[in-house]
Amino acid sequence: MLKVGLTGGIGAGKSAVSRLFVSYGAVLIDADRIAREVVEPGTPGLAAVVEAFGTGILTEEGTLDRPKLGAIVFADSDRLATLNAIVHPLVGARSAELEGRAGPDDVVVHDVPLLTENGLAPLYDLVVVVDASPETQLDRLVRLRGMAEPEARARMAAQATRAQRRAVADLVIDNDGPFEALEPQVRKVWADLVRRASTEGR
């Protein structure tokens, strides 16, 4: 088994890369998706978040109001740290459970947005960083996701810098251009990952 950490700044296109990896045969463990699962209604995770932030971060239906919580934590590093201290251990436990189901020759891709920020690079056999310029990230967040520019800038500022992400990378995928330029790069990286998996599995 080859354990790959996949990361990139918000708006860099990491999700597009993870979808391509899955289409090639990767086992994907998506930290964002797991982070949503562990705070679903009725979970200990949601109870802990409500205890820390109050019932104001719930919708009328009793689910987590993500935009409201995001506006709180991305404007206050201490509040963000509080949220991370609740959610990250739960995500880590669930990720380990899913990884345990993978086969010996599988390439297991952990899609982890905050890999760099949380010093998680040593947990993986190698780290793949999806890289885009801050200008490209901002344009995608505002134009494609409909974020207000101040919110987009705040979310970018709460993450690691481009240089910090590249410093932990074993492989870098450049996603400043169109999707047509991305796919050949990802296919090449995938071939490398498969080769490493088969070599290390022997």
N, C-alpha and C positions, 0 to 999 in steps of 0.2 A: 504494500500500500504506500502511495505517495501522498503526503499531507501538504496541501498547497494553501497558503494564505493569500486571498485576493482582496485587494483594497484600492482605494482611490478617493479623492476628494468629492464632495457633493457636486453633482453635475458633470463629473468627469466621464461618465459612461460605463461605470463598473457593472451595472445591471445588464447592459447589452453584451458585455464580455461574458458574464456568467451564463447568460442564455445560450450563447454560442458554445461555451464549454459543455453545457448540458446536452446540446444537440449532437456533440461529438462523442458523448458517452461518459462525461464526468458525473460523479456522485456529488451533488451540491448540498451543502449545509449553509443555509442562509440565516445569518445572525439577525438581520432585521426582521425576517418573518418569525423567527423563534422569539425575538423580543416582543413581538405583538402577541404571540400565543401565551407567553408567561404572565401577561397582564390582562387576559380576557376575564370577563365577569365570573366571579366565583373562585378565582385563583388566589392563592396566598400572595402572589406578586402584586395584584391589583390592590388587595387590602393594605399592603405595605406602602404602596404609592399614595393611596388616599390618606393613610395615617400621617405621611410626611408632608403632603401638599394640600390636604383638605378636600372636601367633597366638591369644591368648585371646579375641579378638573374632570368631573364626570359629566356625561351628557344626560339628558332627561331619561334615556333608556338604561342608564347605569353603566355604560361603556366608557372607556377612557377617551376624553376629548383631546386628541393628539395635537391639533393646532394650538389649543389653549395651553396645554402643558409645554409644548415646544416654545411658545412665546415667552414663557416664564424661564425655562432653563437655559435657553440660548442667549438670554440677556443677563445671566447671572451665573458665573462659573461655580460658585459654591452650591447653588441649587442644582446645577448640572451634575456636580460631583455626588450630591445626595441621591439623585435619580440613578446614576450609574452604579452606585454602591448597592442599590436594591436589585437592579435588573441584571447586571453583568454576571453575578454568580449563578443566577437562574439560567441564563443563556448558556453559560459554560457547561453546566451540568447536562442540559438537554443536548448540546452539541456533542459532548462526549458519548452520550447514549446513542445518538444517530451514527456517529463515526464507528462505533463498535459493531454496527451491522454491515459495514462495508467488507468486500472481499479482499484477499491478499494482493491481488493485482490491480485493484481499482485506483484511479486518481480521484482523491477526495478533495474537492475545492471548498474551502471555508470562505464564504463571502462575508468579510468583516469590515464594515465602514471605519471603525475606530481602532484598527489593528495597530497603527503607528502610535496613536495617542496613549494607548494602554500598554505599550511595550510588549505586545504579543508575538512579535516576529520569531522569537526562539521556540515557540510552540510548533512551528511548521518546518517541513523539510526545505521548503523554499517559499519565497514571497514574490507574488506578481503584483505590480502596481500599475493601475490604469492612470495614465498621466494626461492632464490637459492644463493649458494655461489658465490663470485666474480670470482672464478676460473671457475665455471660452466658457468657463464654469458659470460666470455671472450671466452671460448672454443666455445660456440654456435654462438657468433657473428662472430668469425673468420672462423670457420669450416662450419657452416650452412648458414650464411648470406654473407660470402665472404668479410667481412670487413678487411681492413688492421689493424694489431694489434694496432698501435698508434691511429687510428681513434676510434676503439672500446674502448680503455682505456679513450680517451677524452670524449666520450659520457657517459661512466659510471661515470667518475669523475664529470660531469656536473649535475648528479642526486644526490638525497639524499643517505646517506649511508644505509647499510643494517640495522644497529641498529636504525636509525631514522625512517625507514619504519616500523619496528617491534614495535616501541614505540607507533605508532598510530593505530596498528592493534587490532581489536576485535577477529578476527579469522586469523590464519596463515595456508597456504597450502604449504607444503614442495615440491618443484619441483627440487630437486637435482638429482633425479633418472630418470628412463625411464617413458614413457607415461603410461605403464601398472601399475606403482605405483601411478600415478597421479589420474587416473579416480576414483578409490574407495574413495579417499580423497574428491574429488570434489562432488561426489554423497552424501557423508555423510554431507558435508557442505550445500549442496542444501536442503536436508531434514530438516536441522536446520532452514534454511532461510524460507522455506515454513511454518514450524510450527510457527515461529515468526510472519510471515505475517498474518496468520489466527488468531493468538492471538491478535495482535495489531489492526486488522481490526474490532474487536468486540467492 
